[in-house]
Amino acid sequence: MLWPESFWKAIRFKINKPMVNNERDMDKDNAWVNDPDVQDFLERADEQGPWPEEYDKVHTVGGLTNDPKGGFMKFQKKQDYLKGNLD
């Protein structure tokens, strides 16, 4: 089946159409940057919370929270040990 010429014209138009038509469109797309609530959040994002500094440290592994005492690894090793004994 051959596609009609009107189909190819529409495809060429979409490909050649610029992503942002003018600066006004770009300003609309980035309006959130100038929002006072966003600015307030970004200014306070790195401030320490009301808790003691020792609790302000986040322990993460691969972006997931991890307990600093390694309790999960103890659990995982126990699971591996039990699985080995059952096989």
Order of alpha helices (4+ residues) and beta strands (2+ residues): alpha-alpha-alpha-beta-beta-alpha
